[in-house]
């Protein structure tokens, strides 16, 4: 009878609630949100991606709550999931935007790059909106009369 080699690490089963778990339907070509991000309406795109990532139990890769583990076996799983999330994000970007962020090494770095480029509020526009909002007056009308205009 031959000796059994116990020096190799056994294949572990990952629970489906674990962020390192990839469902058989998870594919590189998946598009998580319907609207492709073209540089406009970043807030809406970001919210849709956040919801989709959370639903797929992968938000931890973009908000960095699951850092790359030091254990080699877990690191392989982490890298595989990280690359899947990167693919999902890239699939929702127009070609011009995708080409500019393609070389991010982690989903978190990609997410940060997109936030830095498109998540900034337009300061002048925000100031103008706030100024216009502060200038709204009701005049001498009561509220129901004012709202009927």
C-alpha positions in Angstrom: 0.0 0.0 0.0 1.4 3.4 -1.0 1.8 6.2 1.5 -0.6 9.1 1.1 1.1 12.4 0.5 -0.2 14.8 3.2 2.2 17.6 2.4 0.0 19.2 -0.2 -2.7 21.4 1.1 -6.2 20.1 0.6 -8.7 21.8 -1.7 -11.0 23.8 0.6 -14.7 24.4 0.0 -15.7 28.0 0.3 -19.0 28.9 1.8 -21.2 30.9 -0.6 -21.5 33.7 1.9 -17.7 34.2 1.8 -16.5 37.1 -0.4 -13.9 34.8 -1.9 -16.6 32.6 -3.3 -17.4 32.8 -7.0 -20.7 31.5 -8.2 -20.6 29.3 -11.3 -22.6 32.0 -13.1 -20.0 34.7 -12.3 -18.2 35.4 -15.6 -15.6 37.9 -16.7 -18.0 39.3 -19.4 -20.8 40.0 -16.9 -22.3 43.5 -17.0 -23.6 44.3 -13.6 -25.5 47.5 -14.4 -27.4 48.5 -17.5 -26.0 52.0 -17.9 -22.5 52.2 -19.4 -20.5 55.0 -17.7 -19.5 57.6 -20.3 -18.2 60.3 -18.0 -21.6 61.7 -17.1 -23.9 61.0 -14.1 -21.1 59.4 -12.1 -23.1 59.4 -8.9 -25.9 57.3 -10.4 -23.4 54.9 -12.0 -21.5 54.6 -8.8 -24.7 53.9 -6.8 -25.8 51.2 -9.3 -22.3 49.6 -9.1 -22.3 49.7 -5.3 -25.7 48.0 -5.2 -24.6 45.3 -7.7 -21.3 44.7 -6.0 -23.0 44.4 -2.6 -25.5 42.0 -4.1 -22.7 39.8 -5.4 -20.9 40.0 -2.1 -17.9 41.7 -3.7 -18.2 45.3 -2.4 -15.4 44.5 0.0 -13.0 44.5 -2.9 -13.7 48.1 -3.9 -14.0 49.6 -0.4 -10.9 47.7 0.8 -12.6 45.9 3.8 -11.2 42.6 2.5 -7.4 43.1 2.0 -5.2 40.7 0.2 -4.4 37.8 2.7 -0.9 36.6 3.4 -1.9 32.9 3.2 -0.9 31.7 -0.3 -4.0 29.7 -0.9 -6.3 32.5 0.2 -4.2 35.0 -1.8 -4.9 33.0 -5.0 -8.6 33.1 -4.3 -8.5 36.8 -3.4 -6.6 37.7 -6.7 -9.1 35.7 -8.7 -12.1 37.5 -7.1 -10.3 40.9 -7.4 -9.7 40.4 -11.1 -13.4 39.4 -11.6 -14.5 42.6 -9.9 -12.1 44.6 -12.1 -13.5 43.0 -15.1 -17.1 43.7 -14.0 -16.2 47.4 -13.5 -14.4 47.7 -16.8 -17.3 46.1 -18.6 -19.5 49.1 -17.6 -17.1 51.8 -18.9 -16.9 53.3 -22.3 -13.8 52.5 -24.3 -12.2 55.9 -23.7 -12.6 55.7 -20.0 -11.7 52.0 -19.8 -8.4 52.6 -21.8 -7.4 55.2 -19.2 -7.9 53.1 -16.1 -7.2 49.6 -17.5 -3.9 49.0 -15.7 -5.2 49.4 -12.1 -3.9 46.4 -10.2 -6.7 46.1 -7.7 -10.5 46.8 -7.8 -9.9 49.3 -5.0 -7.3 51.2 -7.1 -9.6 51.2 -10.1 -12.5 52.5 -7.9 -10.3 55.2 -6.4 -9.1 56.3 -9.9 -12.7 56.6 -11.1 -13.7 58.5 -8.0 -10.8 60.9 -8.3 -11.5 61.6 -12.0 -15.3 61.8 -11.9 -16.5 62.0 -8.3 -15.4 65.5 -7.8 -18.3 68.0 -7.5 -18.2 71.0 -9.9 -17.5 73.7 -7.3 -18.7 76.6 -9.5 -21.9 74.9 -10.4 -22.5 73.8 -6.8 -22.0 77.4 -5.6 -24.4 78.8 -8.2 -27.1 76.2 -7.2 -26.7 77.0 -3.5 -26.8 80.8 -4.3 -30.0 80.4 -6.4 -31.5 78.2 -3.7 -30.9 80.8 -1.0 -32.6 83.5 -3.2 -35.9 81.6 -3.5 -38.5 83.6 -1.8 -42.2 83.1 -1.1 -43.0 86.8 -1.2 -46.3 87.8 0.4 -48.1 84.7 -0.7 -49.0 81.9 1.7 -47.5 78.5 0.9 -50.5 77.0 -0.9 -50.8 80.1 -3.1 -47.1 80.1 -3.8 -47.0 76.4 -4.7 -49.9 76.8 -7.2 -47.8 78.9 -9.5 
